[in-house]
C-alpha cells in the first residue's frame, strides 16, 4: 500500500483524493499555487507545498516542478486528479522515471487512448463498436470527399489529439469540405500540437453514454455500470446521471463486457471511462478518458464502490477484491455541476462567496472545496462543487435534487443554481433520454421566450 501521495490538482477533486487517502491511512501532500494558498483543502492536507504562481503553466501544469516536489516531500506516488496533467503521457513517464508511482495507467496507454485515431483502432481490434468513418488520418481533400461519400453526409472532422469540444467541424455538403478541413487542421495544430484530422459520420441526435471501468495490474478488469452525460453546452457537461435511462440493460452489459475486455487486452491499469454516442439502439465509441471523471460520484452512489480509493489501492499493487458478478448497481443518481458563472449566459463570476449553505438530507451528497468567505480565483475552471442526489428510482433522485437545489444558498457571486432548478423542472428531462443537443436548443428557446 502507498504511504504518502502527492495530489497534483486543486479544487474539489483535491479534497476528494485527500478523503480517500485518509480512509486508507495514506498521508497526503497537497501542492498549490499562490492563488490557492488559503483554500480549505490546503489546510486539511497532512502536508502542503506552494509550487508556483497562479498561472497554471507555472504551477499545476509544471510537470518538472511537481515531480521535484514529490521527491522533496518524500511522497511515493502522485495522483493527478482530472484536467491539468492527468492525461499527459509524458508526465506519467516522468513520474515513473523518477521512481514514483503514477496513480493512473501507463504513459503508453495514455498515449494510445489520447490519440483518437489510435484509440479507435485499438477499440475496433477489441470488438468495441465505433462511429463509421475512415481508418486513419486524412491525407488530403480528395480522400476526405471519398470517405464522406462512402459514409454519407453529414460528416464530422475531428482532431486526432483533440478534446473538450475543440478541433471539430461538421461538413454537410461536398462544397464545404475544403474550408472545414483547413480550419480543423489549423485549430488542431494550434490547440494540440498535432494537425492530424480524421473523419466520421455525424450522428444527428445521439446521446452521450459512458462506461466506467476499473482494472488492476494483475489482469483483472470490471465495468461499473453506465452514465448518461447528454445534458451539455458546447460539449461541456452540465448534468450527469447513472444509469442511462431507457436503454436496454442487456445491450449495456454487452458493451460493458467489451470495454472490460479492451482493458485486459491493453494491460490497462486504474480507473477509466469509455465514452460513446448512442443513437437508434446502437453504441458508437468516441474516446476513452484515462483518469477519474468529474461525474464519478453518480457511479459510486449506485454501486457503493469507492472509485478514488480503488485508484490508490490499484496504484499500490492491490488486486481488485471483487469480480464482475459482484457489481450490482442499485437505484439512480443525478449530479449537478455547480459553477461560478451565470447559469444562462455562462459568463464566469469569480469573487468572494459571502454565504455558502449546502443542502443535506437522505440521498444527498455534496462534493465541494469552498466555504463562506472563500474567494473563487479567476485563473481556473469555474466549477466550485457538485450536488449529487440518489434514490431508489430516477423519479426519487430528481425529487431529492429539486429539494436540494432549493435548499442550497450561494451569496456574493453568480452561480448556475437557477439553471439547474429549471432543468430539474423540465418535462423533457423528467421523461429521460434527451440527446446531446437538447440543452442548447432548450436554452435557445428560453432566450426567445419559447
C-alpha positions in Angstrom: 0.0 0.0 0.0 1.1 3.5 -0.7 2.3 5.6 2.3 2.3 9.2 1.1 0.7 10.6 -2.0 1.2 14.0 -3.6 -2.0 15.4 -5.0 -1.2 17.3 -8.3 -4.5 19.1 -8.6 -6.8 21.6 -6.9 -10.4 22.2 -6.0 -13.0 19.6 -5.1 -11.1 16.7 -6.6 -8.1 17.5 -4.4 -10.2 17.3 -1.3 -11.9 14.1 -2.7 -8.5 12.5 -3.1 -7.5 13.6 0.4 -10.6 11.9 1.8 -9.7 8.6 0.0 -6.1 8.8 1.3 -7.4 9.4 4.9 -9.7 6.4 4.6 -6.8 4.2 3.6 -4.3 5.5 6.1 -2.2 7.3 3.4 -0.6 10.7 4.1 -1.5 13.4 1.6 0.8 16.1 0.2 -1.2 19.0 -1.3 0.6 21.2 -3.8 -1.0 24.6 -4.5 -0.4 27.8 -6.4 -0.1 31.2 -4.8 -3.7 31.9 -5.7 -4.9 28.8 -3.8 -2.8 29.2 -0.6 -5.9 29.9 1.6 -8.0 27.2 0.1 -9.6 24.8 2.6 -8.1 21.7 1.0 -4.6 23.2 1.6 -5.4 23.5 5.3 -6.8 20.0 5.6 -3.9 18.1 3.9 -1.3 16.4 6.0 1.4 18.4 4.2 1.2 21.3 1.8 3.7 23.0 -0.6 3.3 26.0 -2.8 4.9 25.3 -6.2 4.3 28.5 -8.1 2.2 31.5 -9.1 -1.5 31.5 -10.1 -0.7 30.9 -13.7 -1.4 27.2 -14.3 1.6 26.8 -16.6 3.9 27.8 -13.7 2.1 25.6 -11.1 -0.4 22.8 -11.8 0.9 22.3 -15.3 4.6 22.5 -14.5 5.5 18.8 -14.6 9.1 19.0 -13.6 8.3 21.2 -10.6 5.6 18.7 -9.5 7.9 15.7 -9.7 10.6 17.6 -7.8 8.0 18.5 -5.1 7.1 14.8 -4.7 10.7 13.8 -4.2 11.3 16.7 -1.8 8.3 15.7 0.3 9.2 12.0 0.1 6.0 11.0 -1.5 5.9 7.6 -3.2 3.1 8.4 -5.6 1.4 11.3 -7.5 -2.4 11.4 -8.1 -3.1 13.8 -11.0 -6.9 14.0 -10.4 -8.7 15.2 -13.6 -7.7 18.0 -16.0 -4.3 19.6 -15.9 -1.7 16.8 -16.3 -4.0 13.8 -15.7 -3.9 12.6 -19.3 -0.4 13.8 -20.2 1.6 10.7 -21.2 5.0 12.4 -20.8 4.1 13.4 -17.3 3.2 9.8 -16.4 6.5 8.7 -17.9 8.4 11.3 -15.9 6.8 10.2 -12.6 7.7 6.6 -13.2 11.2 7.5 -14.3 11.7 9.4 -11.0 11.0 6.2 -9.2 7.5 7.3 -8.2 4.1 5.7 -8.8 1.7 7.4 -11.2 -1.9 6.9 -9.9 -3.3 6.0 -13.3 -2.4 4.0 -16.4 1.0 3.8 -18.0 2.2 6.5 -20.3 1.9 4.2 -23.3 -1.8 3.6 -22.5 -2.5 7.3 -22.1 -0.6 7.9 -25.4 -2.6 5.3 -27.3 -6.0 6.4 -26.0 -5.2 10.1 -26.2 -4.7 9.9 -30.0 -8.3 9.4 -31.3 -7.1 7.6 -34.4 -5.0 5.1 -32.4 -7.8 4.7 -29.8 -10.4 3.9 -32.5 -8.1 1.3 -34.0 -7.5 -0.3 -30.6 -11.2 -0.4 -29.8 -12.0 -1.9 -33.2 -9.4 -4.6 -32.5 -11.1 -5.3 -29.2 -14.5 -5.6 -30.7 -15.9 -2.3 -29.4 -18.2 -0.6 -32.0 -17.0 2.7 -33.4 -18.6 5.5 -35.4 -18.5 4.8 -39.2 -15.6 6.6 -40.8 -12.0 6.4 -42.0 -9.3 4.2 -40.5 -6.7 6.9 -40.1 -5.8 10.5 -40.6 -7.0 12.4 -43.7 -4.2 13.0 -46.2 -5.9 15.4 -48.5 -9.3 16.9 -49.6 -9.8 14.2 -52.2 -9.6 11.4 -49.7 -11.9 13.3 -47.3 -14.5 13.7 -50.1 -14.3 9.9 -51.0 -14.8 8.9 -47.3 -17.7 11.4 -46.9 -19.4 10.0 -49.9 -18.9 6.4 -48.6 -20.4 7.1 -45.1 -22.9 9.7 -46.2 -23.3 13.3 -45.3 -23.3 15.0 -42.8 -19.8 14.0 -41.6 -17.6 15.5 -38.9 -13.9 16.3 -39.0 -12.1 15.7 -35.7 -8.6 16.5 -34.4 -6.7 13.3 -33.6 -5.4 14.8 -30.4 -8.5 16.8 -29.6 -10.8 17.0 -26.6 -13.1 19.4 -24.8 -15.2 20.1 -27.9 -12.3 21.8 -29.8 -10.9 20.7 -33.2 -14.2 19.6 -34.7 -16.2 20.8 -37.8 -19.4 19.4 -39.2 -19.5 19.1 -43.0 -22.9 18.9 -44.6 -22.1 19.1 -48.3 -19.0 18.5 -50.6 -18.7 22.2 -51.2 -17.9 22.8 -47.5 -15.1 20.3 -47.2 -12.1 22.3 -48.3 -12.6 25.2 -45.8 -13.6 22.8 -43.0 -10.6 20.6 -43.5 -8.1 23.6 -43.5 -9.8 25.2 -40.5 -9.8 22.0 -38.4 -6.2 21.2 -39.2 -5.1 24.7 -38.2 -7.1 24.6 -34.9 -5.8 21.1 -34.1 -2.2 22.2 -34.7 -2.6 25.3 -32.6 -4.5 23.7 -29.7 -3.0 20.2 -29.5 0.3 20.4 -31.4 -0.9 17.7 -33.8 -2.5 18.7 -37.1 -3.8 15.2 -37.9 -7.6 15.1 -38.6 -9.9 12.1 -39.2 -13.5 11.8 -40.5 -16.6 10.2 -39.1 -20.3 10.0 -39.8 -22.0 12.9 -37.9 -24.9 11.4 -35.9 -27.9 13.7 -35.8 -29.4 13.3 -32.4 -27.3 11.0 -30.2 -27.0 10.6 -26.5 -23.7 10.7 -24.6 -23.3 7.5 -22.6 -20.3 6.3 -20.7 -19.0 3.1 -19.3 -16.8 3.3 -16.1 -14.1 0.7 -15.7 -11.5 -0.3 -13.1 -8.5 -2.5 -13.9 -5.6 -3.7 -11.9 -2.1 -4.7 -12.9 -2.8 -8.4 -12.5 -5.1 -8.7 -15.5 -8.4 -8.1 -13.7 -10.9 -5.6 -15.2 -14.5 -4.8 -14.4 -17.1 -2.3 -15.6 -19.1 -0.4 -13.1 -22.3 0.4 -15.0 -23.1 3.3 -17.3 -23.8 7.0 -17.1 -25.8 9.4 -19.2 -24.0 12.8 -19.7 -26.1 14.1 -22.6 -27.0 17.5 -21.0 -24.2 19.6 -22.4 -23.4 23.0 -23.6 -20.7 23.4 -26.2 -19.6 19.8 -25.4 -19.2 20.7 -21.7 -21.2 18.5 -19.3 -23.8 20.2 -17.1 -25.8 17.3 -15.6 -24.9 13.6 -15.4 -26.8 10.5 -14.2 -26.5 6.8 -13.6 -27.8 4.6 -15.1 -28.6 6.0 -18.5 -32.5 5.9 -18.7 -34.4 3.9 -21.3 -31.5 1.8 -22.7 -31.8 -2.0 -22.8 -29.7 -3.4 -19.9 -28.6 -6.4 -21.9 -27.2 -4.1 -24.6 -25.4 -2.0 -21.9 -24.0 -5.2 -20.4 -22.7 -6.4 -23.8 -20.9 -3.0 -24.3 -19.6 -3.1 -20.7 -18.1 -6.5 -21.1 -16.4 -5.4 -24.3 -14.9 -2.4 -22.5 -13.5 -4.6 -19.7 -12.1 -6.9 -22.3 -10.4 -4.0 -24.0 -8.8 -3.0 -20.7 -7.4 -6.5 -20.3 -6.1 -6.6 -23.9 -4.1 -3.3 -23.5 -3.0 -4.2 -19.9 -4.8 -1.1 -18.7 -4.3 0.0 -15.0 -6.5 2.1 -12.9 -9.8 3.9 -13.5 -11.0 4.9 -16.9 -14.1 5.8 -18.9 -15.2 4.7 -22.3 -17.3 7.4 -23.9 -20.0 6.5 -26.5 -22.6 8.2 -28.7 -25.8 6.2 -28.5 -28.4 6.5 -31.3 -31.2 4.2 -32.6 -30.3 1.4 -30.2 -26.6 1.3 -31.1 -23.4 2.4 -29.3 -20.5 4.1 -31.1 -17.2 4.5 -29.3 -15.8 8.1 -29.5 -12.9 8.2 -26.9 -11.5 7.0 -23.6 -10.7 9.2 -20.7 -7.7 7.6 -18.8 -8.4 9.3 -15.5 -11.1 9.7 -12.9 -14.1 11.7 -14.2 -15.8 14.7 -12.7 -19.1 12.6 -12.7 -17.7 9.6 -10.9 -19.9 10.2 -7.8 -23.1 9.0 -9.5 -21.4 5.7 -10.2 -20.2 5.5 -6.6 -23.7 6.1 -5.4 -25.4 3.3 -7.3 -22.6 0.7 -7.0 -21.3 1.5 -3.5 -17.7 1.3 -4.9 -15.2 4.0 -3.9 -13.6 4.7 -7.3 -10.9 7.1 -6.0 -9.9 4.7 -3.1 -9.6 1.9 -5.7 -7.4 4.1 -7.8 -5.0 4.4 -4.9 -5.3 0.7 -4.0 -4.5 -0.4 -7.6 -1.6 2.0 -7.8 -0.3 0.4 -4.6 -0.3 -3.0 -6.4 -3.5 -4.5 -4.9 -5.8 -6.8 -6.9 -9.4 -5.9 -7.3 -11.2 -7.7 -4.4 -14.5 -8.1 -6.4 -15.5 -9.7 -9.7 -17.9 -8.5 -12.3 -20.7 -10.6 -10.8 -20.3 -8.6 -7.5 -21.1 -5.3 -9.2 -24.8 -4.8 -8.9 -25.9 -1.1 -9.4 -29.0 -0.2 -7.3 -31.2 2.8 -7.7 -30.5 6.0 -9.5 -28.2 9.0 -9.0 -28.0 12.5 -10.6 -25.2 15.1 -10.4 -25.5 18.8 -11.0 -22.2 20.7 -11.5 -22.3 24.0 -9.6 -20.2 26.6 -11.4 -19.3 30.2 -10.5 -21.0 31.6 -13.6 -24.2 33.0 -14.8 -26.4 30.0 -15.4 -27.8 31.3 -18.7 -25.1 33.4 -20.2 -22.3 31.3 -18.8 -20.2 34.3 -18.1 -17.7 33.4 -15.3 -18.3 35.0 -11.9 -15.2 34.8 -9.7 -15.1 36.6 -6.4 -15.8 36.2 -2.7 -18.6 33.9 -1.5 -20.3 35.7 1.3 -22.6 32.9 2.3 -22.3 29.2 1.4 -25.0 26.8 2.6 -25.0 23.2 1.3 -28.1 21.0 1.3 -28.5 17.8 3.2 -30.9 15.0 3.9 -31.4 11.4 2.7 -29.7 10.6 -0.6 -27.8 14.0 -0.8 -24.0 14.2 -1.3 -22.1 17.5 -1.9 -18.5 17.4 -3.2 -17.0 20.8 -2.8 -13.9 22.6 -1.7 -15.4 26.0 -0.9 -16.9 27.6 2.3 -18.3 31.0 3.3 -15.6 33.6 2.7 -13.8 31.6 0.1 -12.6 33.7 -2.9 -13.1 31.9 -6.2 -10.0 32.8 -8.3 -10.4 33.8 -12.0 -7.4 31.7 -13.0 -9.1 28.2 -13.3 -12.2 26.3 -14.2 -15.4 27.8 -12.7 -16.7 24.6 -11.0 -17.0 25.1 -7.2 -18.9 21.9 -6.3 -21.2 19.1 -7.3 -24.6 18.2 -5.8 -25.4 14.5 -6.1 -28.9 13.2 -5.4 -29.6 9.4 -5.2 -32.8 7.4 -4.7 -34.4 4.1 -5.3 -35.7 5.4 -8.6 -35.0 8.1 -11.1 -38.1 9.9 -10.0 -37.0 9.9 -6.4 -33.5 11.1 -7.3 -35.0 14.0 -9.3 -37.3 14.9 -6.4 -34.4 14.9 -4.0 -32.3 17.0 -6.3 -35.1 19.6 -6.6 -35.3 19.9 -2.9 -31.5 20.1 -2.5 -31.2 22.8 -5.2 -34.0 24.8 -3.4 -32.1 24.5 -0.1 -28.7 25.5 -1.5 -27.6 29.1 -0.9 -24.6 30.8 -2.5 -24.4 34.6 -2.0 -21.8 37.1 -3.3 -21.1 35.6 -6.7 -23.0 34.4 -9.7 -23.7 30.7 -9.8 -25.7 28.4 -12.0 -28.2 27.1 -9.4 -31.1 28.8 -11.2 -30.3 26.8 -14.4 -30.3 23.5 -12.6 -33.6 24.3 -10.9 -35.2 24.9 -14.3 -33.6 21.8 -15.8 -35.0 19.6 -12.9 -38.5 21.1 -13.6 -38.3 20.5 -17.3 -40.7 17.9 -18.7 -38.3 16.7 -21.4 -35.6 16.0 -18.8 -38.1 14.3 -16.5 -39.1 11.9 -19.3 -35.4 10.9 -19.8 -33.3 10.0 -22.8 -32.6 13.5 -24.2 -29.8 14.0 -26.7 -26.6 16.0 -26.6 -28.2 19.0 -28.4 -31.2 19.2 -26.1 -29.8 21.7 -23.6 -28.6 24.1 -26.2 -31.9 24.0 -28.0 -33.7 24.5 -24.7 -31.6 27.5 -23.9 -32.2 29.0 -27.3 -36.0 28.6 -26.8 -35.7 30.2 -23.4 -33.8 33.2 -24.8 -36.6 33.8 -27.3 -39.4 33.2 -24.9 -40.4 29.8 -26.4 
